Amino acid sequence: MQKIAVRYLRARFRLFSFISPMMAAKKALDLFRTPVKRQKKQLPVIFHHAEQLQFGLENILIRGYRWNHPADKKILIVHGFQSSVFNFSHFIHPLVAKHYEVLAFDAPAHGNSGGKTITAPLFAKMIRTIHEQFGPVQSYLAHSFGGLAVSLAMEDIHHDESYKIVFIAPATETKTAIDQFFHHLRLNARVRAEFDKLIAEIGGHPAEWYSIYRAAMNIHAHILWIHDEDDVQTPIADALKLKNENPDNITFVITNGLGHRRIYRDAEAVKKVLEFL
């Protein structure tokens, strides 16, 4: 079924591209920022014991959860694209045991939150809003696209070296995600040129600006970065570009054979996260 859907999309985009590269670019951007599936599986038991929270973000209802309130230190769990905070339930008990107040929210167009599309600026704005309304949040645990969103948010959040961030398989470069998207749908260079123009016009920055490598220069927090050599979704090559510069505030842990999603459930990776926090 997935192969049929991809062939159908490729055919549609060939037609759009023939009619107008700009039309094809607009359709491609809509697809790029729309989760194909929304995870709304049964709540893990620990979520039944959480305080339910919600707030409005650009006319979107954001829903989340809180445990161990109030506490002196707070941590925010941030999921990735087409995911949900439910996937990180195994971190909650151990974090509470370490005396954290734990916050976890579904991003726009994900889980139990409202909305149909998600962008990096909107995701980052959600994180800043949580920091302002329910924080201050001094620690962050982020996976995939959530890692990019946290890095962008931290540029606008006043913080120092006492803050801690865990990046697990973060989406380091937006350009890489776009390259993969265009390769998958076989979109041509003319559509890509219009696509890049749209991103710059809408967000005020080119795609290359939405980069953890760039944002890291403005982040003072201590960072634990866990990435797998076999990660296809967020290639380790992007992470190694920063690792090779040996930033003083970042500790890299490179794993093998865990890919993009198994990595955040791996017992050894979880242990390293908890030891760092």
C-alpha positions as CSV (number, residue, x, y, z in Angstrom):
1,M,0.0,0.0,0.0
2,Q,2.9,2.4,0.8
3,K,4.5,1.7,-2.6
4,I,1.2,2.4,-4.3
5,A,0.8,5.6,-2.4
6,V,4.3,6.7,-3.3
7,R,3.8,5.9,-7.0
8,Y,0.5,7.9,-6.9
9,L,2.2,10.9,-5.3
10,R,5.1,10.8,-7.9
11,A,2.6,10.8,-10.7
12,R,0.7,13.7,-9.3
13,F,3.8,15.7,-8.8
14,R,5.0,15.1,-12.3
15,L,1.7,16.6,-13.5
16,F,2.0,19.6,-11.1
17,S,5.6,20.1,-12.2
18,F,4.5,20.1,-15.8
19,I,1.8,22.7,-15.2
20,S,3.7,24.9,-12.8
21,P,6.9,24.4,-10.7
22,M,5.5,26.9,-8.2
23,M,2.3,24.9,-7.9
24,A,4.3,21.7,-7.4
25,A,6.5,23.5,-4.8
26,K,3.4,24.7,-2.8
27,K,1.9,21.2,-2.9
28,A,5.3,19.7,-1.9
29,L,5.6,22.1,1.1
30,D,2.1,21.2,2.3
31,L,3.0,17.5,2.2
32,F,6.4,18.1,3.8
33,R,5.0,19.7,6.9
34,T,2.0,17.3,7.2
35,P,2.4,14.1,9.3
36,V,1.1,11.2,7.2
37,K,0.0,9.4,10.4
38,R,-0.9,10.6,13.9
39,Q,0.0,8.3,16.8
40,K,-3.0,8.1,19.2
41,K,-2.5,4.7,20.7
42,Q,-3.8,3.7,24.1
43,L,-2.4,5.7,26.9
44,P,0.4,4.0,28.9
45,V,-0.6,3.5,32.5
46,I,1.7,6.2,33.8
47,F,-0.2,8.8,31.8
48,H,-3.4,8.1,33.8
49,H,-1.5,9.4,36.9
50,A,-0.4,12.6,35.2
51,E,-1.9,16.1,35.6
52,Q,-3.3,17.0,32.2
53,L,-2.3,20.4,30.8
54,Q,-3.3,22.4,27.8
55,F,-2.7,25.8,26.2
56,G,-3.4,27.6,22.9
57,L,-0.7,28.2,20.3
58,E,-1.7,30.1,17.2
59,N,-5.3,28.8,17.4
60,I,-4.1,25.3,18.0
61,L,-4.9,23.4,21.2
62,I,-1.7,21.9,22.7
63,R,-2.2,19.1,25.1
64,G,0.3,17.7,27.6
65,Y,1.0,16.1,30.9
66,R,2.9,16.8,34.1
67,W,4.2,14.6,36.9
68,N,5.8,15.5,40.3
69,H,4.6,19.1,40.4
70,P,6.0,21.2,42.0
71,A,9.7,20.3,42.0
72,D,12.9,22.4,42.0
73,K,14.1,21.2,38.7
74,K,12.0,20.6,35.5
75,I,12.5,18.6,32.4
76,L,10.6,18.7,29.1
77,I,10.3,15.6,26.9
78,V,10.1,16.5,23.2
79,H,9.1,13.8,20.6
80,G,9.9,13.7,16.9
81,F,8.0,13.9,13.7
82,Q,5.0,11.5,13.4
83,S,5.6,10.5,17.0
84,S,4.1,11.3,20.4
85,V,5.2,11.7,24.0
86,F,3.6,8.3,24.7
87,N,6.6,6.7,23.1
88,F,8.8,8.1,26.0
89,S,6.8,6.7,28.9
90,H,9.7,4.6,30.1
91,F,11.7,7.7,31.0
92,I,9.0,9.2,33.3
93,H,9.4,7.0,36.5
94,P,13.2,7.3,36.5
95,L,13.1,11.0,36.0
96,V,10.6,11.5,38.8
97,A,12.9,9.3,41.0
98,K,15.7,11.8,40.2
99,H,13.3,14.5,41.6
100,Y,12.4,16.1,38.3
101,E,9.1,17.6,37.6
102,V,8.4,16.0,34.2
103,L,6.6,17.8,31.4
104,A,5.5,16.2,28.1
105,F,3.4,17.8,25.3
106,D,2.3,16.6,21.9
107,A,3.4,19.0,19.2
108,P,0.9,20.5,16.8
109,A,-0.6,17.8,14.4
110,H,0.7,15.1,16.7
111,G,-0.8,12.8,19.3
112,N,-3.7,14.5,21.2
113,S,-2.9,18.0,20.2
114,G,-4.8,19.9,17.5
115,G,-3.6,21.2,14.2
116,K,-2.8,19.5,10.8
117,T,0.7,20.8,10.0
118,I,4.0,21.3,11.9
119,T,7.0,23.5,11.1
120,A,10.3,24.0,12.9
121,P,9.4,27.6,13.9
122,L,6.0,26.5,15.3
123,F,7.6,23.6,17.2
124,A,10.2,25.9,18.7
125,K,7.5,28.4,19.6
126,M,5.7,25.7,21.5
127,I,8.8,24.9,23.5
128,R,9.3,28.5,24.4
129,T,5.7,28.9,25.4
130,I,6.0,25.8,27.7
131,H,9.1,27.3,29.2
132,E,7.3,30.6,29.9
133,Q,4.0,29.1,31.2
134,F,5.1,26.0,33.0
135,G,8.8,26.5,33.6
136,P,11.4,27.6,33.8
137,V,12.5,24.3,32.2
138,Q,16.2,23.7,32.9
139,S,16.5,20.3,31.1
140,Y,15.3,18.8,27.8
141,L,15.1,15.3,26.4
142,A,14.5,15.5,22.7
143,H,14.3,13.0,19.8
144,S,14.6,13.6,16.1
145,F,12.7,16.7,14.9
146,G,12.2,17.6,18.5
147,G,16.0,18.0,18.8
148,L,16.0,20.7,16.0
149,A,13.0,22.4,17.7
150,V,14.8,22.5,21.1
151,S,18.0,23.9,19.5
152,L,16.0,26.7,17.8
153,A,14.1,27.5,21.0
154,M,17.2,27.6,23.1
155,E,18.5,30.5,21.0
156,D,15.7,32.6,22.4
157,I,15.6,31.2,26.0
158,H,18.0,32.9,28.4
159,H,20.1,30.0,29.8
160,D,23.5,29.1,31.1
161,E,25.8,26.2,31.6
162,S,23.6,24.7,34.3
163,Y,21.0,23.7,31.7
164,K,21.1,20.2,30.3
165,I,19.9,18.9,26.9
166,V,19.8,15.3,25.7
167,F,19.6,14.9,21.9
168,I,18.7,11.4,20.7
169,A,19.1,11.0,17.0
170,P,18.3,14.7,16.4
171,A,17.4,16.0,13.0
172,T,20.6,18.0,12.6
173,E,20.0,19.6,9.2
174,T,16.7,20.6,7.7
175,K,18.3,20.7,4.3
176,T,19.1,16.9,4.6
177,A,15.4,16.2,5.4
178,I,14.4,18.2,2.3
179,D,17.0,16.4,0.1
180,Q,15.6,13.1,1.3
181,F,12.0,14.2,0.6
182,F,12.8,15.4,-2.9
183,H,14.8,12.2,-3.7
184,H,11.9,10.0,-2.4
185,L,9.3,11.8,-4.6
186,R,11.7,12.4,-7.5
187,L,11.0,16.1,-7.7
188,N,13.0,18.1,-10.1
189,A,15.4,21.0,-9.6
190,R,12.9,23.6,-10.8
191,V,10.5,22.6,-8.1
192,R,13.3,22.5,-5.6
193,A,14.3,26.1,-6.4
194,E,10.7,27.3,-5.9
195,F,10.4,25.2,-2.7
196,D,13.5,26.8,-1.3
197,K,12.1,30.3,-2.1
198,L,8.9,29.5,-0.3
199,I,10.7,28.4,2.9
200,A,12.7,31.6,2.9
201,E,9.7,33.8,2.2
202,I,7.5,32.1,4.9
203,G,10.0,31.7,7.7
204,G,12.4,34.6,6.9
205,H,15.4,32.2,6.7
206,P,16.7,29.7,4.1
207,A,16.4,26.0,4.9
208,E,20.1,25.9,5.9
209,W,19.4,28.2,8.8
210,Y,17.2,25.6,10.5
211,S,20.2,23.7,11.6
212,I,21.5,22.3,15.0
213,Y,25.0,22.8,13.7
214,R,24.3,26.5,13.3
215,A,22.2,26.9,16.5
216,A,24.7,25.0,18.6
217,M,27.0,28.0,18.5
218,N,24.5,29.9,20.6
219,I,23.7,27.1,23.1
220,H,25.5,27.2,26.4
221,A,23.8,24.2,28.0
222,H,25.7,20.9,28.5
223,I,24.5,18.5,25.8
224,L,24.5,14.7,25.6
225,W,24.2,13.7,21.9
226,I,23.4,10.0,21.2
227,H,23.3,9.0,17.5
228,D,23.4,5.7,15.7
229,E,25.7,4.9,12.8
230,D,22.8,3.1,11.0
231,D,20.3,6.0,11.3
232,V,18.7,6.5,7.9
233,Q,16.2,9.2,8.8
234,T,18.8,11.5,10.5
235,P,22.1,10.6,9.0
236,I,25.0,10.5,11.3
237,A,27.2,12.4,8.8
238,D,25.4,15.6,9.8
239,A,26.1,15.0,13.5
240,L,29.8,14.2,12.8
241,K,30.2,17.6,11.2
242,L,29.7,19.1,14.6
243,K,31.4,16.3,16.6
244,N,34.6,16.9,14.6
245,E,34.8,20.4,15.9
246,N,35.0,19.1,19.5
247,P,32.7,21.5,21.2
248,D,33.4,21.7,24.9
249,N,29.8,21.5,26.0
250,I,28.7,18.5,23.9
251,T,29.4,14.8,24.7
252,F,28.8,12.5,21.8
253,V,27.8,8.8,22.1
254,I,27.8,6.9,18.9
255,T,25.9,3.6,18.8
256,N,25.6,0.8,16.2
257,G,22.6,-1.2,15.0
258,L,19.9,0.8,16.8
259,G,18.7,3.0,13.9
260,H,16.5,6.0,14.4
261,R,13.8,4.7,16.8
262,R,15.1,1.7,18.7
263,I,17.8,3.9,20.0
264,Y,15.6,5.7,22.6
265,R,14.4,2.4,24.0
266,D,17.8,0.8,24.2
267,A,18.7,0.0,27.8
268,E,22.3,1.2,27.6
269,A,21.2,4.5,25.9
270,V,18.5,5.1,28.5
271,K,21.1,4.4,31.2
272,K,23.5,7.0,29.7
273,V,20.6,9.6,29.5
274,L,19.7,9.1,33.2
275,E,23.3,9.3,34.3
276,F,23.8,12.5,32.4
277,L,20.6,14.1,33.8
